[in-house]
């Protein structure tokens, strides 16, 4: 996304798919390489990631945390500031309530980013995090302005 004055403009979205039969280290390398390519291509000003949530499957949570670590590393290696947001804050920023369902978030993305062809659930999550980051940064900018 890009900021055009007070409006947001969709640039691109996507998902990184790794080889299902590859080992975890090989999949993490794929994620790192693809993120480096995307960062070089779009040259973002910042990165934002969702905080890890713990689910019933500890193994899935651990793998998610490792993939998230690769994302943090790729952004930091590129010299980008990185923000982290809780899932409930992301949902609240996009839908207005932290208890929103994924379908509600995806519906609001269509309203907030008209014409954006979202390429899947993971891409929708990433766009929601980007929107949350925009709102948080916009609020910080407003609060930092000196009063007249």
C-alpha positions as CSV (number, residue, x, y, z in Angstrom):
1,X,0.0,0.0,0.0
2,X,1.0,3.6,-0.6
3,X,-0.2,6.7,1.0
4,X,-1.7,9.4,-1.3
5,X,-2.5,12.3,1.0
6,X,-5.2,10.9,3.4
7,X,-6.0,8.0,1.1
8,X,-4.5,4.6,0.7
9,X,-3.6,3.0,-2.6
10,X,-3.2,-0.7,-3.1
11,X,0.1,-1.6,-4.8
12,X,0.3,-5.4,-4.6
13,X,-0.4,-8.4,-2.4
14,X,0.4,-12.0,-2.5
15,X,1.4,-15.1,-0.7
16,X,4.6,-17.0,-0.4
17,X,4.1,-20.7,-1.1
18,X,6.9,-23.1,-0.2
19,X,7.4,-26.7,-1.3
20,X,5.3,-28.8,1.0
21,X,7.7,-31.7,0.9
22,X,10.8,-29.5,1.6
23,X,12.4,-29.6,5.1
24,X,11.6,-26.7,7.5
25,X,15.0,-25.1,7.0
26,X,14.6,-25.3,3.2
27,X,11.1,-23.7,3.5
28,X,12.5,-20.9,5.7
29,X,15.2,-20.2,3.1
30,X,12.5,-19.9,0.4
31,X,10.6,-17.5,2.6
32,X,13.7,-15.4,3.2
33,X,14.6,-15.3,-0.5
34,X,11.1,-14.3,-1.6
35,X,10.8,-11.6,1.0
36,X,14.2,-10.2,-0.1
37,X,12.9,-10.2,-3.7
38,X,9.7,-8.4,-2.7
39,X,11.5,-5.8,-0.6
40,X,13.9,-5.1,-3.4
41,X,11.1,-4.8,-5.9
42,X,8.7,-2.6,-4.0
43,X,11.2,-0.8,-1.7
44,X,8.9,-0.3,1.3
45,X,9.5,2.4,4.0
46,X,8.6,0.0,6.8
47,X,7.5,-3.5,7.7
48,X,4.7,-4.8,10.0
49,X,4.1,-8.3,11.3
50,X,1.5,-9.9,13.4
51,X,2.4,-11.0,16.9
52,X,2.5,-14.7,17.5
53,X,-0.6,-16.2,18.9
54,X,-0.6,-19.6,20.6
55,X,-3.0,-22.2,19.3
56,X,-3.8,-25.7,20.4
57,X,-1.1,-27.3,18.3
58,X,2.2,-26.4,19.8
59,X,4.1,-27.7,16.8
60,X,2.2,-25.3,14.5
61,X,2.8,-22.4,16.8
62,X,6.5,-23.1,16.8
63,X,6.7,-23.3,13.0
64,X,4.7,-20.1,12.7
65,X,7.1,-18.4,15.1
66,X,10.1,-19.6,13.1
67,X,8.6,-18.3,9.8
68,X,7.8,-15.0,11.6
69,X,11.4,-14.8,12.8
70,X,12.6,-15.1,9.1
71,X,10.2,-12.2,8.3
72,X,11.6,-10.0,11.0
73,X,15.1,-10.8,9.9
74,X,14.5,-10.0,6.3
75,X,12.9,-6.7,7.2
76,X,15.7,-5.8,9.6
77,X,18.4,-6.9,7.2
78,X,16.9,-4.4,4.7
79,X,17.2,-1.7,7.3
80,X,13.5,-1.2,7.6
81,X,11.7,-0.2,10.8
82,X,9.5,-3.1,11.9
83,X,6.2,-2.8,13.9
84,X,4.4,-5.7,15.5
85,X,0.7,-5.8,16.1
86,X,-1.6,-8.1,18.1
87,X,-4.3,-9.9,16.1
88,X,-7.1,-8.1,18.0
89,X,-5.6,-4.7,17.2
90,X,-5.4,-5.6,13.5
91,X,-9.0,-6.6,13.5
92,X,-10.1,-3.5,15.4
93,X,-8.2,-1.2,13.0
94,X,-9.8,-2.8,9.9
95,X,-13.3,-3.8,11.1
96,X,-13.8,-1.8,14.3
97,X,-13.9,-4.7,16.7
98,X,-11.1,-6.9,17.9
99,X,-13.4,-10.0,17.8
100,X,-14.1,-9.8,14.1
101,X,-14.1,-13.0,12.0
102,X,-11.7,-13.4,9.1
103,X,-14.7,-13.1,6.6
104,X,-15.5,-9.7,8.1
105,X,-11.9,-8.5,7.8
106,X,-11.8,-9.7,4.1
107,X,-15.1,-7.9,3.4
108,X,-13.8,-4.6,4.9
109,X,-10.6,-4.9,2.8
110,X,-12.8,-4.9,-0.3
111,X,-14.4,-1.6,1.0
112,X,-11.2,0.0,2.1
113,X,-9.1,-1.0,-1.0
114,X,-11.6,-1.1,-3.9
115,X,-10.4,-2.9,-6.9
116,X,-7.7,-4.8,-5.0
117,X,-7.7,-8.5,-6.0
118,X,-6.7,-10.2,-2.8
119,X,-4.8,-13.4,-3.6
120,X,-5.9,-15.5,-0.6
121,X,-6.4,-15.6,3.1
122,X,-2.7,-15.0,4.0
123,X,-2.6,-12.0,1.6
124,X,-5.7,-10.6,3.2
125,X,-4.1,-11.0,6.6
126,X,-1.0,-9.2,5.4
127,X,-3.1,-6.3,3.9
128,X,-5.0,-6.0,7.2
129,X,-1.7,-5.8,9.1
130,X,-0.5,-3.1,6.6
131,X,-3.8,-1.1,7.2
132,X,-3.4,-1.4,10.9
133,X,0.2,-0.1,10.6
134,X,-1.0,2.8,8.5
135,X,-3.6,3.7,11.1
136,X,-1.2,3.5,14.0
137,X,1.5,5.6,12.2
138,X,-1.1,8.1,11.1
139,X,-2.3,8.4,14.7
140,X,1.3,8.8,15.9
141,X,1.9,11.5,13.3
142,X,-1.2,13.4,14.4
143,X,-0.3,13.2,18.1
144,X,3.3,14.3,17.4
145,X,2.2,17.6,15.6
146,X,2.6,20.6,17.8
147,X,-0.6,22.3,19.0
148,X,-1.3,25.7,17.7
